[in-house]
Amino acid sequence: MTLGLGIRDWGLGAATVVAVLGGVPHAQAPPALDDVLVRMRAYLTEYVRHLPAVIATEQYQQRAGSGVRALRRQLESDYGFIQVPGDLEWLGFRQVLVVDGKPVPDSAHRLAQLFARPSALAIQQARRIAEESARYNIGPIFRTINDPAFVLELLDARNSHRMRFSKSGETAIGERPFWIVKFQETGRPTIIRTRDRKDQPAQGRAWIEPATGHIHRVEATVQPGFGAGNFLGTLDVTFEYDARMGFAVPSKMLEKYTNRNLVTVSSGEATYSNYRRFTVDTEDNLQVK
Amino acid sequence: MARYRQREVAVEGEKGEGRGERGSRAAMRLAIAIAALCAAAAVVGAQDAQQPTPTFRSEASYVQLPVRVLDARGEFVSGLTQSDFQLLEDGRPQTITAFSAVSIPILPGDPAPDVPLAAVDPVASNDATQVDGRVYLFVLDNRAGSDSATLKVRQVVRGFISDRLSANDLAAVTMTGAGRGQTFTRNRRLLRDAVDRFISDPQPESGVHGVLNVIANTAEWMGSIQGRRKALVLVTPGQICALSDPECNEGLRHALRMAVQSDVSIYTVDPRGLVATQGAPAEESDRPAAFSPAITSGPLDGARYLADASGGFAIANTNNLSAGFERIVRENSSYYLLGYYSTNPIADGRMRKNGVTVARRGLQVVHRGGYVAPAVPTSAEPPVAASVDEQLRRLAASGLGLPVSAMPLRVAAAPFLSAGGTSRVAVVVEMPPEGLRPTDEDGRYRLNVGLAVVLADRDGKSVASDEPNIELSVPSAAGHKIMAQGVRLVSRIRVPPGTYQMWVGAVQTPSGLRGSVVTEIEVPDFDRHPLALSGIAVTTSAATRMYTARTDDLLDDVLGAPPVAHREFAVDSDLWIYGEIYDHRSGAGDVTASVTVTSTDGKLVYQTPFEPAPVQFGHLGRIPLTELGVGSYVATIEARSATPEPVSAMRTMAFRVK
């Protein structure tokens, strides 16, 4: 499938973003869930417009196994994500630069170079880099969901028909009120599938500011099936406002995979800093596979 | 057309290659009469680094004789060598083929803290070869006859336990009739608890024969403790029976044969002290005689006969029991152990006299007078053709719960909180390689072991059981590796809270080799404690070397390897301890948990947090054994909280590093 897509620096100032996205409406009656969801989707649309492609420095600590088989790994990576216009997916790329304190040979910041000179080939090359970097993951779970872009994909407007939403509570973060909105994937086939093509429906909760649709946190779980080899995967991503980006960006990601004995067989914690913005030029055509 | 990338999740590979659950027989509800008698199951003992472990062969014609050499003041003479001794049997010189000077130190402190049963690591083995201290088995004769006599028995035995047991000693308690005993342990509290369960049973169904059978069976089993003189302390208020009684005579000779073959010295203790009139203690002489006649000094007394002929002595008709106890300890602390093959090969079951002299002048040699030659076996083993179930039933019913050691077994158990008011008890059963008898035909090793794991209540009634089969058929090369390390199986049994006797039996086919182990376990009511600690499961990185026919997935996941039953670990390995903390308090303060390790002298040698494991309630502690070094230790796992009220929960585990 061919998509018109390119990357360039948008050069938007922080003040502009705040003006567009940060405005708080006048006090009024509590909004309906649908209204909040509309705002959330609008927020994500703006997200794409303002931050179509970013790269951050990721510090990622992974733990796998337990007891005798316990493993730990510290990864330092370039992590970039991009939302491809016209496509349903948010793409996350990870290039591991340092493993347990030791630099990975030939690990120049190739991801940044590719984002700086985007092309169809660049996205494909970014994929290959990410696949190479995946080999540094530890634990028995093979997954491609351990990136913050995944939770945005679940909530994206283009997946709204696959999801059922319900309000489960309210809370305050700082002084700002947030709704806790549950979501459950009902469409088939599901976004996540096992290697043998079995559906793995996702569900979770999102902390959404009702007045603006801003997303503070998303906790997504992948429902396990029954039988040996199944597990419960949980991804918990927190977003924080980044002054340089002028937008709320992923600041922390927690992941956990629990087997049928409710034992966590793999877990990780990643933090993100040093965000750099890239832009998308839709005049170029990129082949995304 | 809209498309999306298919994100993937999958478990890479199949974990636990080479293991899997084997078939389990249909529920075989064994009506196992595990009697209260449970004089078995050795606890891990520490090998004294300075004390070489003598190796003695166990054959029909082989005789082992403990010998004490005393000087003119009655002090033990050390430093003698094999060439100093001359040994005779029925007047004929014998060649000493094994010699060892045994000197067991009396250690202060208590390596196994006086903790209740609920805090004890329930491990057991029928392979009781790892003992470094003295070994005492108290046999309490239930035919005491009155409440005062019962109290006297308790008082006397409690006194020995409190005052005479050294930190490196092992002791067990058993009754000749009703009452639940205590398997071998170093835990004095458990021993005292067992003594306090002793009750009078003046008319036991089995009578004198029952008493003698218990002595014979326990003495026979104690033979599996090698390289040590063992003390069977028979506490009986009065005579057992008279030698002049032909039936009694036969039973006595059988008991003596078992004792002598097993290097067991019998010490008979009349707890009543001085007896003023026949059958009544001095302090009760105004009461009607309610006891059997006192142990006499005459040759016709069965109790004295057993004591004298087995190399022990009788403590009777004296109020100074303490002096006798001190002598028991002394005699079991320093001695020479002589072994020889008798030049008389005839299995006639007759008494043979031993004589021992030393080449030095002025020394007194003390030893038992002789031994009873083996007799031609009259009873055959159960036919191998019997089904495994049937053999297990026979095994369970035989020996009144005594272990059968032909096939070595090691067992450890750990209770965990479960749903529905029950607990889940993980029972680890290990079969060391020396007891496995696989067939090797057509290039394949085949092993078939029928197992029964039974938790029985205090009345010996089975409450829950698991009866798995291990059916192994592998190429010879793989089988050879498996048989070199042994086989392990983890059973999971649900029971309500309570105190149980755990019986594990195994029967191999076609060899018919059998083994059994019995021990006690307390399954706490975790819900009733504000803060509770589960049982503990342990493993090391070496655990995977032993083939695990069936494991507990959860324990395997959190420990990273199958749980083990053995409590002896290689010094270059790491020990991992898993337990669960159940905090039922609401709004209470934080719980801190730790693992502390102490050496046999009570010194703190290692401490580490008991950190949360990746499962609900679970905690893990790691002990790098290189930091401990070779020796014997006790790990104490404790969870505690200071607010709002101080609460704590504790478990202990004795282990050895080699």
HADDOCK unambig.tbl for C-alpha pairs under 7 A between the chains (distance, minus, plus):
assign (segid A and resid 65 and name CA) (segid B and resid 560 and name CA) 6.58 0.50 0.50
assign (segid A and resid 66 and name CA) (segid B and resid 557 and name CA) 6.68 0.50 0.50
assign (segid A and resid 66 and name CA) (segid B and resid 558 and name CA) 5.01 0.50 0.50
assign (segid A and resid 66 and name CA) (segid B and resid 559 and name CA) 5.83 0.50 0.50
assign (segid A and resid 66 and name CA) (segid B and resid 560 and name CA) 5.27 0.50 0.50
assign (segid A and resid 67 and name CA) (segid B and resid 558 and name CA) 5.91 0.50 0.50
assign (segid A and resid 67 and name CA) (segid B and resid 559 and name CA) 4.27 0.50 0.50
assign (segid A and resid 67 and name CA) (segid B and resid 560 and name CA) 4.83 0.50 0.50
assign (segid A and resid 67 and name CA) (segid B and resid 576 and name CA) 6.33 0.50 0.50
assign (segid A and resid 68 and name CA) (segid B and resid 540 and name CA) 6.71 0.50 0.50
assign (segid A and resid 68 and name CA) (segid B and resid 541 and name CA) 5.75 0.50 0.50
assign (segid A and resid 68 and name CA) (segid B and resid 559 and name CA) 6.01 0.50 0.50
assign (segid A and resid 68 and name CA) (segid B and resid 560 and name CA) 4.65 0.50 0.50
assign (segid A and resid 68 and name CA) (segid B and resid 561 and name CA) 6.34 0.50 0.50
assign (segid A and resid 69 and name CA) (segid B and resid 560 and name CA) 4.63 0.50 0.50
assign (segid A and resid 87 and name CA) (segid B and resid 2 and name CA) 6.49 0.50 0.50
assign (segid A and resid 87 and name CA) (segid B and resid 3 and name CA) 6.62 0.50 0.50
assign (segid A and resid 87 and name CA) (segid B and resid 4 and name CA) 6.97 0.50 0.50
assign (segid A and resid 88 and name CA) (segid B and resid 2 and name CA) 6.87 0.50 0.50
assign (segid A and resid 88 and name CA) (segid B and resid 3 and name CA) 6.40 0.50 0.50
assign (segid A and resid 88 and name CA) (segid B and resid 4 and name CA) 5.43 0.50 0.50
assign (segid A and resid 89 and name CA) (segid B and resid 4 and name CA) 5.66 0.50 0.50
assign (segid A and resid 89 and name CA) (segid B and resid 5 and name CA) 6.60 0.50 0.50
assign (segid A and resid 140 and name CA) (segid B and resid 11 and name CA) 5.57 0.50 0.50
assign (segid A and resid 140 and name CA) (segid B and resid 12 and name CA) 5.11 0.50 0.50
assign (segid A and resid 141 and name CA) (segid B and resid 9 and name CA) 6.86 0.50 0.50
assign (segid A and resid 141 and name CA) (segid B and resid 10 and name CA) 5.64 0.50 0.50
assign (segid A and resid 141 and name CA) (segid B and resid 11 and name CA) 4.60 0.50 0.50
assign (segid A and resid 141 and name CA) (segid B and resid 12 and name CA) 5.76 0.50 0.50
assign (segid A and resid 142 and name CA) (segid B and resid 9 and name CA) 5.62 0.50 0.50
assign (segid A and resid 142 and name CA) (segid B and resid 10 and name CA) 5.16 0.50 0.50
assign (segid A and resid 142 and name CA) (segid B and resid 11 and name CA) 6.05 0.50 0.50
assign (segid A and resid 142 and name CA) (segid B and resid 12 and name CA) 6.13 0.50 0.50
assign (segid A and resid 143 and name CA) (segid B and resid 8 and name CA) 5.46 0.50 0.50
assign (segid A and resid 143 and name CA) (segid B and resid 9 and name CA) 4.51 0.50 0.50
assign (segid A and resid 143 and name CA) (segid B and resid 10 and name CA) 6.58 0.50 0.50
assign (segid A and resid 144 and name CA) (segid B and resid 7 and name CA) 5.72 0.50 0.50
assign (segid A and resid 144 and name CA) (segid B and resid 8 and name CA) 5.74 0.50 0.50
assign (segid A and resid 144 and name CA) (segid B and resid 9 and name CA) 6.92 0.50 0.50
assign (segid A and resid 145 and name CA) (segid B and resid 7 and name CA) 6.43 0.50 0.50
assign (segid A and resid 191 and name CA) (segid B and resid 6 and name CA) 6.01 0.50 0.50
assign (segid A and resid 191 and name CA) (segid B and resid 7 and name CA) 6.50 0.50 0.50
assign (segid A and resid 192 and name CA) (segid B and resid 6 and name CA) 5.87 0.50 0.50
assign (segid A and resid 192 and name CA) (segid B and resid 7 and name CA) 4.70 0.50 0.50
assign (segid A and resid 192 and name CA) (segid B and resid 8 and name CA) 5.70 0.50 0.50
assign (segid A and resid 193 and name CA) (segid B and resid 6 and name CA) 6.49 0.50 0.50
assign (segid A and resid 193 and name CA) (segid B and resid 7 and name CA) 6.21 0.50 0.50
assign (segid A and resid 193 and name CA) (segid B and resid 8 and name CA) 5.34 0.50 0.50
assign (segid A and resid 193 and name CA) (segid B and resid 9 and name CA) 6.69 0.50 0.50
assign (segid A and resid 194 and name CA) (segid B and resid 8 and name CA) 5.29 0.50 0.50
assign (segid A and resid 194 and name CA) (segid B and resid 9 and name CA) 5.21 0.50 0.50
assign (segid A and resid 194 and name CA) (segid B and resid 10 and name CA) 5.82 0.50 0.50
assign (segid A and resid 195 and name CA) (segid B and resid 8 and name CA) 6.23 0.50 0.50
assign (segid A and resid 195 and name CA) (segid B and resid 9 and name CA) 6.94 0.50 0.50
assign (segid A and resid 195 and name CA) (segid B and resid 10 and name CA) 6.42 0.50 0.50
assign (segid A and resid 229 and name CA) (segid B and resid 11 and name CA) 5.88 0.50 0.50
assign (segid A and resid 261 and name CA) (segid B and resid 554 and name CA) 5.64 0.50 0.50
assign (segid A and resid 262 and name CA) (segid B and resid 615 and name CA) 6.09 0.50 0.50
assign (segid A and resid 263 and name CA) (segid B and resid 554 and name CA) 7.00 0.50 0.50
assign (segid A and resid 263 and name CA) (segid B and resid 557 and name CA) 6.79 0.50 0.50
assign (segid A and resid 263 and name CA) (segid B and resid 558 and name CA) 6.84 0.50 0.50
assign (segid A and resid 263 and name CA) (segid B and resid 614 and name CA) 5.62 0.50 0.50
assign (segid A and resid 263 and name CA) (segid B and resid 615 and name CA) 4.60 0.50 0.50
assign (segid A and resid 264 and name CA) (segid B and resid 614 and name CA) 4.90 0.50 0.50
assign (segid A and resid 264 and name CA) (segid B and resid 615 and name CA) 6.14 0.50 0.50
